[in-house]
């Protein structure tokens, strides 16, 4: 990320002339997929969410390489038009990659306790520390990458992307500005499989986990 960027977090914690700077809240999430949607993040965290600024994740890339078994996990979706139940659904993921400036996303200030809520949501991902990859002003920055058993370098046959998921991601980036949506497209590439409208047909979804995808 360019050196000229100043996040909302950094603006809030700039030293004030003649006064002691406030103690920083030192933890942030780097959101790069559906958590870029503020309404979605708010439902998981159980509070209103305001992002702390856009950022880039140096040394990583974003791809459609997270896979979920649509028939054997806590939620199953069927094609809204045909009723067919796909075997697998894809989601966004980050992978280490030294080339380029990295995918764009945003920072969300969180507490240690709120990380437990995020872990419950991101059950197919593992939490990773990316403090050194983000220019942010936070003491610690974390994000999520797919667990090995949920990592798919190439999509399984018949895998799909759920349209509500893609819409939430694009709406989140669009709310940040046209440039951020364009950057998302440029640093992600085209969707590799069919995108379908879907309906929930089996529900064992834990609290805080999205119900639309």
Secondary structure, 3 states (H helix, E strand, C coil): CCCCCCCHHHHHCCCCCCCCCCCCCCEEEEECCHHHCHHHHHHHHCCCCCCCCEEECCCEEEEEEEEEECCCCCEEEEECCCCCCCCEEEEEEEEECCCCCCCEEEEEECCHHHHHHHHHHCCCEEEEECHHHCCCCCCEEEEEEECHHHECCCCCCCCEEEHHHHHHHHHHHHHHCHHHHHHHHHCCCCCCCEEECEEEEEECCCCCCCCCC
